[in-house]
Amino acid sequence: MSDGKDGAIDVSVTSPLASSNVAGAEAQAGASLAKACQRKVGDTADACQREGLVFLPFAMETLGGLHPGAVTSANCLGGSP
């Protein structure tokens, strides 16, 4: 994955149309993506680090948006810097 370390991909799909996301999505494009990614990082990143794994969050929206971190993760998997 990265520097020869194993990794864990955590995929999260969110909808900006969900009642819990509508207000944020209305105020700023990508708000539901940011919320989903922050939740995953908070829930999983520390556990991966304790196990020596590279954490690769991959948040996407039902309407097609990708969090910038998902793009970075995809590039990492594909061998691009």
KEKOLMAR-245596 format. One record per atom (N, C-alpha, C): residue number from 1; residue in three letters; atom name; x, y, z. Coordinates in steps of 0.05 Angstrom, whole numbers. Layout:
% residues N
resi  resn  name  xx  yy  zz
NUM  ALA  CA  X  Y  Z
...
***
This chain:
% residues 81
resi  resn  name  xx  yy  zz
1  MET  N  17  -24  0
1  MET  CA  0  0  0
1  MET  C  18  25  0
2  SER  N  30  31  23
2  SER  CA  46  54  25
2  SER  C  71  47  41
3  ASP  N  94  51  28
3  ASP  CA  120  44  40
3  ASP  C  120  14  49
4  GLY  N  107  -3  34
4  GLY  CA  107  -31  40
4  GLY  C  88  -40  62
5  LYS  N  73  -21  74
5  LYS  CA  55  -28  96
5  LYS  C  28  -37  84
6  ASP  N  15  -55  100
6  ASP  CA  -12  -63  93
6  ASP  C  -31  -40  99
7  GLY  N  -54  -40  86
7  GLY  CA  -73  -19  90
7  GLY  C  -101  -29  93
8  ALA  N  -118  -11  103
8  ALA  CA  -146  -17  106
8  ALA  C  -162  5  92
9  ILE  N  -179  -3  73
9  ILE  CA  -196  16  59
9  ILE  C  -223  16  73
10  ASP  N  -232  39  80
10  ASP  CA  -258  42  94
10  ASP  C  -276  58  75
11  VAL  N  -295  44  62
11  VAL  CA  -313  57  43
11  VAL  C  -338  66  58
12  SER  N  -346  90  53
12  SER  CA  -370  102  64
12  SER  C  -386  115  42
13  VAL  N  -411  108  39
13  VAL  CA  -428  121  19
13  VAL  C  -449  136  35
14  THR  N  -452  162  28
14  THR  CA  -471  179  41
14  THR  C  -489  193  21
15  SER  N  -511  202  30
15  SER  CA  -530  216  13
15  SER  C  -534  245  23
16  PRO  N  -529  265  5
16  PRO  CA  -534  292  14
16  PRO  C  -564  297  17
17  LEU  N  -581  279  8
17  LEU  CA  -610  282  11
17  LEU  C  -621  270  37
18  ALA  N  -604  256  52
18  ALA  CA  -613  245  78
18  ALA  C  -620  268  97
19  SER  N  -640  263  113
19  SER  CA  -649  285  131
19  SER  C  -627  296  148
20  SER  N  -608  279  156
20  SER  CA  -586  288  173
20  SER  C  -565  304  157
21  ASN  N  -566  304  131
21  ASN  CA  -546  318  115
21  ASN  C  -557  342  98
22  VAL  N  -583  344  96
22  VAL  CA  -595  364  78
22  VAL  C  -586  393  84
23  ALA  N  -587  400  110
23  ALA  CA  -580  428  117
23  ALA  C  -551  434  110
24  GLY  N  -533  416  116
24  GLY  CA  -504  420  109
24  GLY  C  -499  420  80
25  ALA  N  -512  402  65
25  ALA  CA  -509  400  36
25  ALA  C  -520  425  22
26  GLU  N  -541  436  34
26  GLU  CA  -553  460  22
26  GLU  C  -534  484  26
27  ALA  N  -520  484  48
27  ALA  CA  -503  507  54
27  ALA  C  -476  505  40
28  GLN  N  -466  481  35
28  GLN  CA  -440  478  22
28  GLN  C  -438  452  7
29  ALA  N  -430  453  -18
29  ALA  CA  -426  429  -34
29  ALA  C  -405  411  -21
30  GLY  N  -410  385  -19
30  GLY  CA  -391  367  -8
30  GLY  C  -392  364  23
31  ALA  N  -411  378  35
31  ALA  CA  -413  377  64
31  ALA  C  -419  349  75
32  SER  N  -436  334  61
32  SER  CA  -441  307  70
32  SER  C  -417  289  67
33  LEU  N  -401  294  46
33  LEU  CA  -376  279  42
33  LEU  C  -357  284  65
34  ALA  N  -353  309  72
34  ALA  CA  -335  317  94
34  ALA  C  -344  304  120
35  LYS  N  -370  305  125
35  LYS  CA  -382  293  149
35  LYS  C  -376  263  151
36  ALA  N  -381  249  128
36  ALA  CA  -377  220  128
36  ALA  C  -348  213  131
37  CYS  N  -330  228  119
37  CYS  CA  -301  223  121
37  CYS  C  -292  228  149
38  GLN  N  -300  250  161
38  GLN  CA  -292  256  189
38  GLN  C  -301  235  208
39  ARG  N  -326  225  204
39  ARG  CA  -336  203  221
39  ARG  C  -319  178  218
40  LYS  N  -312  171  194
40  LYS  CA  -296  147  190
40  LYS  C  -268  150  201
41  VAL  N  -256  173  197
41  VAL  CA  -229  178  208
41  VAL  C  -230  176  239
42  GLY  N  -251  188  251
42  GLY  CA  -253  187  280
42  GLY  C  -258  159  290
43  ASP  N  -273  143  275
43  ASP  CA  -280  116  284
43  ASP  C  -257  95  279
44  THR  N  -241  100  258
44  THR  CA  -224  78  248
44  THR  C  -194  84  247
45  ALA  N  -186  109  243
45  ALA  CA  -158  115  238
45  ALA  C  -140  106  261
46  ASP  N  -148  112  286
46  ASP  CA  -131  104  309
46  ASP  C  -128  74  311
47  ALA  N  -150  59  306
47  ALA  CA  -148  30  308
47  ALA  C  -129  19  287
48  CYS  N  -130  31  263
48  CYS  CA  -112  22  241
48  CYS  C  -83  28  249
49  GLN  N  -78  51  260
49  GLN  CA  -51  59  268
49  GLN  C  -40  40  289
50  ARG  N  -57  33  308
50  ARG  CA  -48  14  329
50  ARG  C  -40  -13  318
51  GLU  N  -53  -21  296
51  GLU  CA  -48  -47  283
51  GLU  C  -26  -45  262
52  GLY  N  -15  -21  258
52  GLY  CA  6  -17  238
52  GLY  C  -4  -16  209
53  LEU  N  -29  -9  206
53  LEU  CA  -41  -7  179
53  LEU  C  -43  21  169
54  VAL  N  -40  25  143
54  VAL  CA  -45  51  131
54  VAL  C  -75  53  128
55  PHE  N  -87  75  137
55  PHE  CA  -116  79  135
55  PHE  C  -122  95  110
56  LEU  N  -140  84  94
56  LEU  CA  -148  97  69
56  LEU  C  -178  101  69
57  PRO  N  -187  125  78
57  PRO  CA  -216  130  78
57  PRO  C  -225  135  49
58  PHE  N  -249  126  42
58  PHE  CA  -259  129  15
58  PHE  C  -289  136  18
59  ALA  N  -295  162  19
59  ALA  CA  -322  171  22
59  ALA  C  -333  180  -5
60  MET  N  -357  171  -11
60  MET  CA  -370  179  -36
60  MET  C  -400  184  -31
61  GLU  N  -412  201  -49
61  GLU  CA  -440  208  -47
61  GLU  C  -457  191  -66
62  THR  N  -481  187  -59
62  THR  CA  -500  173  -77
62  THR  C  -505  188  -103
63  LEU  N  -500  214  -102
63  LEU  CA  -504  230  -126
63  LEU  C  -478  233  -143
64  GLY  N  -457  218  -135
64  GLY  CA  -433  217  -151
64  GLY  C  -408  232  -141
65  GLY  N  -410  247  -120
65  GLY  CA  -387  261  -110
65  GLY  C  -367  243  -96
66  LEU  N  -341  250  -98
66  LEU  CA  -320  236  -84
66  LEU  C  -306  256  -66
67  HIS  N  -300  248  -41
67  HIS  CA  -285  265  -23
67  HIS  C  -256  266  -34
68  PRO  N  -242  289  -31
68  PRO  CA  -214  290  -40
68  PRO  C  -197  268  -29
69  GLY  N  -202  259  -5
69  GLY  CA  -187  237  7
69  GLY  C  -191  211  -8
70  ALA  N  -215  208  -20
70  ALA  CA  -220  184  -36
70  ALA  C  -203  184  -61
71  VAL  N  -200  208  -73
71  VAL  CA  -183  210  -97
71  VAL  C  -154  204  -90
72  THR  N  -145  214  -67
72  THR  CA  -118  209  -58
72  THR  C  -114  179  -53
73  SER  N  -134  166  -41
73  SER  CA  -133  137  -35
73  SER  C  -131  122  -62
74  ALA  N  -148  129  -81
74  ALA  CA  -148  115  -107
74  ALA  C  -121  119  -121
75  ASN  N  -109  142  -119
75  ASN  CA  -83  147  -131
75  ASN  C  -62  130  -117
76  CYS  N  -64  127  -91
76  CYS  CA  -45  111  -76
76  CYS  C  -47  82  -84
77  LEU  N  -71  72  -88
77  LEU  CA  -75  45  -96
77  LEU  C  -65  40  -125
78  GLY  N  -68  60  -141
78  GLY  CA  -59  58  -169
78  GLY  C  -30  64  -173
79  GLY  N  -16  71  -152
79  GLY  CA  13  76  -154
79  GLY  C  20  104  -162
80  SER  N  1  122  -164
80  SER  CA  7  151  -170
80  SER  C  13  166  -145
81  PRO  N  30  186  -147
81  PRO  CA  37  202  -123
81  PRO  C  13  219  -114
***
